[in-house]
């Protein structure tokens, strides 16, 4: 089977690496891909926003499955157009993808379905938002409603910070994403992520992870797209996972199906583990980045067979996901200046030496300049390792980081710190 993978980041490199291991794969194409993905796929120059070009490529190259990595093409309805033309696709249609494309949509769905989440108000003007602030205790969470590359969330500790955040939102800093804003109750607890595959009816759990959003050690500094992750997140116990499935995931899938927008793909639930139980922070309509990297390191099954079962509505016939008990941990190497003004063009060496030590280096924001590998984005490499514990996986990952020669890059040195503290205390 020929497969087309859309995307060019670390998430897509991890998917390409695992898809390429399937015995049913004939040719894997990737658009636009990156130098790491090129090790597993034939790169093609297709813009995912050009739906006609994607459809034409699928026809000419007998594509049996399209895997859409990033969220923007899903929200834009690419999966709908592919399905209309009879092409199997992994990823939800535009209506269901509103779970990520509109935070207000998700909050309203939670209200209709009785899904536990933070109290909220949707506002469409700065004056309305200022008036609504009085309904919330401090700190308060202020979110741009639409897609903002993981950066449209501000936790305001004071009223002055909240007013500044609203100025930022409604001044156009996040473009169309900030035309509507969601004010939310601040929830207290530990965050974790839970993943489930669904074809709109059947649901298959696909593991947990814990991300590290802040740029600096000790969870300091501004939020980023993610500076590292590990899986499984054992703070999300088997009992809590059952609770998440029954109170959050199943009601979401059932409500969307009942309202005529069945969800097909991966549901990525960002959770707050409160004293009252798990509550939904937000949904993503695709695999996380860098969470996908650690999930793929643990997945021992045939990814093509699994994603195709989802795409063809046959998930009920598929067995449980084959996730190893070993821990996987990934460290993001970012370009200096990230997340505000990453320095691009810095040379990178030592990748082969780092991988020879037993780790896997997933390319996120890289490019070739002649024969040299250089940084082309904010998050550049995902240094990923496995171990019998989080501490062991962390040790292996940082040993590989230290073999890299990337003078214009940096990383956090404490990925996995919460779980390591729990391991040490046990």
C-alpha positions in Angstrom: 0.0 0.0 0.0 1.2 3.5 -0.8 0.7 6.1 2.0 0.9 9.9 2.0 2.0 11.5 5.3 1.3 15.2 5.5 3.5 17.4 7.8 7.2 18.1 8.4 7.9 18.2 12.1 9.0 15.9 14.9 5.6 14.3 15.2 5.6 13.4 11.5 9.2 12.0 11.7 8.1 9.7 14.5 5.0 8.6 12.4 7.2 8.1 9.3 9.7 6.0 11.3 6.9 3.7 12.6 4.9 3.6 9.4 8.0 2.5 7.5 8.2 -0.6 9.7 4.9 -2.0 8.4 5.1 -5.1 6.2 2.1 -3.8 4.3 3.8 -0.5 3.2 4.8 -0.2 -0.5 5.9 3.4 -0.7 5.7 6.1 1.9 5.5 9.7 0.6 5.8 12.7 2.8 4.9 16.4 2.2 6.8 18.5 2.9 8.8 16.2 5.2 12.2 17.1 6.6 15.8 15.6 6.4 14.9 13.0 9.1 11.7 12.0 7.4 13.6 11.6 4.1 15.4 8.6 5.7 12.0 6.7 5.6 9.9 8.4 2.9 10.1 9.9 -0.5 9.6 13.7 -0.1 7.2 15.4 -2.4 6.5 19.1 -2.9 2.8 19.4 -2.1 1.1 22.2 -0.1 -1.5 20.7 2.3 -3.6 23.9 1.9 -4.0 23.0 -1.8 -6.6 20.4 -1.5 -6.8 19.8 -5.3 -3.0 19.1 -5.5 -3.3 16.6 -2.6 -6.2 14.9 -4.3 -4.4 14.8 -7.7 -1.3 13.3 -6.1 -3.4 10.6 -4.4 -4.9 9.6 -7.7 -1.7 9.6 -9.6 0.2 7.6 -7.0 -2.6 5.1 -6.0 -2.5 6.3 -2.4 -4.3 3.9 -0.1 -4.1 6.0 3.1 -3.4 9.6 3.9 -2.2 10.4 7.4 -2.6 14.0 8.3 -0.1 15.1 11.0 -0.8 18.7 11.9 -4.1 20.3 13.0 -4.5 23.1 10.4 -5.4 20.9 7.4 -7.9 19.0 9.6 -9.6 22.2 10.7 -9.5 23.3 7.0 -11.5 20.2 5.9 -8.9 18.3 4.0 -10.0 15.0 5.4 -13.6 15.7 4.2 -12.4 16.3 0.7 -10.3 13.2 0.6 -13.2 11.0 1.9 -15.5 12.5 -0.7 -13.1 11.2 -3.4 -12.9 7.8 -1.8 -9.5 8.1 -0.3 -9.0 6.6 3.2 -7.7 9.2 5.6 -6.6 9.2 9.2 -7.9 12.4 10.8 -11.3 14.0 11.6 -13.4 16.1 9.3 -13.7 19.8 9.7 -16.8 19.8 11.9 -15.3 17.3 14.4 -11.9 19.0 14.2 -13.5 22.0 15.9 -12.6 20.2 19.1 -9.2 21.7 18.5 -10.1 24.5 16.1 -12.4 26.3 18.6 -12.0 26.1 22.3 -15.5 27.6 22.7 -16.9 24.8 20.6 -15.3 22.2 23.0 -16.5 24.0 26.1 -20.0 24.1 24.8 -19.9 20.4 23.9 -18.7 19.6 27.4 -21.6 21.5 28.9 -24.1 19.6 26.6 -22.5 16.2 27.4 -21.9 16.7 31.1 -18.1 16.4 30.7 -16.1 17.6 33.7 -14.1 20.8 32.8 -13.5 24.3 34.0 -16.2 26.9 34.3 -16.0 29.3 31.3 -17.4 32.3 29.4 -17.1 33.0 25.7 -16.6 36.6 24.7 -16.2 38.4 21.4 -15.2 41.9 22.5 -12.7 43.4 24.9 -15.4 45.3 26.8 -17.4 42.1 27.2 -14.3 40.2 28.4 -13.5 42.9 31.0 -17.0 42.8 32.3 -16.9 39.0 32.5 -13.6 39.1 34.5 -15.6 39.8 37.6 -17.2 36.3 37.4 -13.8 34.7 37.9 -11.4 34.4 40.9 -7.7 35.0 40.2 -5.7 33.5 38.7 -7.8 33.3 35.6 -7.1 31.5 32.3 -7.5 33.5 29.1 -7.5 31.6 25.8 -7.7 32.6 22.1 -10.5 30.6 20.7 -8.8 29.4 17.5 -5.5 27.8 16.5 -2.6 29.7 17.9 0.3 27.3 17.5 0.1 26.3 21.2 0.8 29.9 22.3 -2.7 31.4 22.7 -3.1 30.6 26.4 -2.3 33.1 29.2 -2.7 32.5 32.9 -3.2 35.8 34.5 -2.3 36.0 38.2 -3.6 39.6 38.7 -6.3 41.7 37.2 -3.7 43.9 35.6 -2.2 40.8 33.9 -5.6 39.8 32.8 -6.3 43.2 31.2 -2.9 43.0 29.5 -3.8 39.6 28.1 -7.1 40.8 26.8 -5.3 43.7 25.1 -2.9 41.2 23.5 -5.8 38.9 22.3 -8.0 41.7 20.9 -5.2 43.7 19.4 -4.7 40.9 16.8 -1.6 39.3 18.2 -3.1 35.9 17.4 -4.9 36.9 14.2 -8.3 35.3 13.6 -7.6 32.9 16.5 -8.1 35.8 18.9 -11.3 37.2 17.5 -13.1 35.3 20.1 -11.7 34.6 23.6 -12.6 32.1 26.3 -12.2 33.0 30.0 -11.8 30.0 32.2 -11.7 29.0 35.8 -8.1 28.2 36.9 -7.9 24.5 37.8 -5.4 23.2 40.4 -3.7 19.8 40.0 -1.2 18.0 37.8 -1.5 17.9 34.1 -1.4 14.8 32.0 -2.4 13.7 28.5 -4.5 10.7 27.4 -4.8 9.4 23.9 -7.5 7.3 22.3 -8.2 6.2 18.7 -11.7 6.2 17.4 -13.5 5.6 14.2 -16.6 7.4 15.4 -18.0 4.3 17.2 -15.3 2.0 18.6 -12.7 3.6 20.9 -9.2 2.2 21.6 -7.0 3.7 24.4 -3.6 4.6 23.1 -1.5 5.5 26.1 -0.7 8.6 28.2 2.1 11.1 28.4 3.2 14.2 30.3 4.4 17.2 28.5 6.7 20.1 29.7 5.4 23.3 28.2 7.5 26.0 29.9 10.8 26.9 28.2 12.9 26.7 31.3 13.9 24.2 34.0 11.5 23.9 36.9 8.7 24.9 34.6 9.7 28.5 34.4 9.5 31.0 31.6 6.9 31.3 28.7 4.8 28.5 27.4 6.1 26.8 24.3 4.9 24.1 21.9 6.5 21.6 24.3 10.1 21.1 25.5 9.9 17.4 26.2 7.7 14.6 27.3 7.6 11.1 28.7 5.2 8.2 28.5 3.5 6.6 30.2 2.4 9.2 32.7 2.0 6.9 35.7 0.2 9.7 37.7 -2.7 8.8 35.4 -3.3 5.4 37.1 -5.3 2.6 35.4 -8.3 3.6 37.6 -8.1 7.2 36.5 -7.7 6.1 32.8 -11.0 4.2 33.2 -12.6 7.3 34.7 -11.3 9.4 31.8 -12.7 7.0 29.2 -16.1 6.9 30.8 -16.6 10.5 31.8 -14.7 12.4 29.1 -13.8 10.3 26.0 -16.9 8.2 25.5 -19.3 11.1 26.0 -17.3 13.2 23.5 -17.4 10.5 20.8 -21.1 9.7 21.5 -22.2 13.4 21.4 -20.3 14.1 18.2 -21.8 11.1 16.5 -25.3 11.9 17.7 -25.0 15.5 16.4 -24.0 14.3 12.9 -20.2 14.9 13.0 -18.7 11.6 13.9 -15.0 11.8 14.9 -12.4 9.6 13.2 -8.8 9.8 14.2 -6.9 10.3 17.4 -8.4 12.2 20.4 -5.7 13.8 22.5 -7.2 14.9 25.8 -5.3 17.4 27.9 -6.3 16.7 31.5 -6.1 18.3 34.9 -6.0 15.8 37.7 -7.9 17.7 40.4 -8.9 16.6 43.9 -12.4 16.0 42.4 -11.1 13.8 39.6 -9.8 14.3 36.0 -11.2 17.3 34.2 -10.7 18.2 30.6 -8.5 21.2 29.8 -8.7 20.9 26.0 -8.7 18.6 23.1 -6.3 18.2 20.2 -7.5 16.6 17.0 -4.1 15.0 16.2 -1.2 13.3 17.9 0.7 15.7 20.2 4.2 17.0 19.5 6.4 15.9 21.2 4.0 13.3 22.8 3.7 11.4 19.5 7.5 10.7 19.6 7.3 8.9 23.0 4.1 7.1 22.0 5.7 5.7 18.8 8.8 4.6 20.8 6.5 2.5 22.9 4.2 1.2 20.2 5.2 -2.3 19.1 2.3 -3.0 16.6 1.7 -2.4 12.9 0.8 1.3 12.7 -0.4 1.1 9.1 -2.9 -1.7 10.0 -4.1 0.3 13.1 -4.5 3.7 11.3 -6.2 2.0 8.3 -8.7 0.3 10.7 -9.6 3.7 12.1 -9.9 5.2 8.6 -12.1 2.4 7.3 -14.4 2.2 10.3 -13.0 -1.3 11.4 -11.5 -0.4 14.7 -13.9 -2.7 16.6 -12.2 -5.6 14.8 -8.7 -4.5 15.9 -7.2 -5.8 19.2 -5.7 -3.6 21.9 -2.9 -1.2 21.1 0.5 -2.9 21.6 2.2 -0.4 23.9 5.3 -1.6 25.7 5.6 -1.1 29.5 9.0 0.6 29.0 9.2 4.3 29.6 10.0 6.6 26.6 11.3 10.1 27.1 12.1 12.8 24.6 14.1 16.0 25.1 13.5 18.9 22.7 16.6 20.7 21.4 15.5 24.2 20.5 17.2 27.1 18.7 18.5 29.9 20.9 15.8 32.5 21.3 12.9 30.1 21.2 9.9 30.6 21.6 10.0 34.3 20.8 12.8 34.7 18.1 14.5 31.4 17.4 17.9 31.6 15.7 17.8 29.8 12.4 20.6 28.4 10.3 22.8 27.1 13.1 24.8 24.0 12.1 24.1 20.6 13.7 26.5 17.7 13.9 26.8 14.5 16.0 23.3 13.0 15.1 24.8 9.7 14.0 27.0 9.5 17.1 24.0 10.2 19.3 21.9 7.5 17.6 24.7 5.0 17.8 24.3 5.3 21.6 20.9 3.7 21.3 18.6 6.7 21.2 16.4 7.9 18.4 16.7 11.5 17.0 13.5 12.8 15.5 14.0 15.9 13.3 11.5 18.7 14.0 12.9 21.9 12.5 15.8 21.0 10.3 16.9 21.6 6.7 19.9 20.7 4.5 22.3 23.6 3.5 24.5 21.8 1.0 25.8 18.8 2.9 25.2 20.4 6.3 22.3 19.9 8.6 21.0 23.2 10.0 18.2 24.5 12.2 15.2 25.8 10.3 12.7 26.3 13.1 12.2 26.9 16.9 12.1 23.2 18.0 14.8 21.5 16.1 15.5 17.9 17.3 13.7 15.4 19.6 16.3 13.3 21.4 14.3 10.2 22.4 15.3 7.2 24.5 13.7 4.4 26.4 14.4 2.7 29.8 12.9 0.6 32.6 12.2 3.8 34.5 11.8 7.5 33.8 15.2 8.1 35.4 16.9 5.5 33.2 15.2 6.9 30.0 16.2 10.4 31.1 19.8 9.4 31.6 20.0 7.8 28.2 18.4 10.8 26.5 20.7 13.4 28.0 23.8 11.2 27.3 22.7 11.5 23.6 22.1 15.3 23.9 25.7 15.7 25.1 26.9 13.9 22.0 25.3 16.5 19.7 27.2 19.5 18.4 24.5 22.2 18.2 26.1 25.4 19.6 23.1 27.6 18.7 20.7 25.3 20.5 19.6 24.6 24.0 17.3 22.2 26.0 15.8 21.8 29.4 17.8 19.5 31.6 14.9 18.3 33.8 12.4 16.5 31.5 10.5 13.9 33.6 11.3 15.5 36.9 7.9 15.0 38.5 7.9 11.3 37.9 11.5 10.9 38.8 10.7 12.5 42.2 7.9 10.0 42.7 10.3 7.1 41.7 12.9 8.3 44.2 10.3 8.6 46.9 8.9 5.1 46.3 
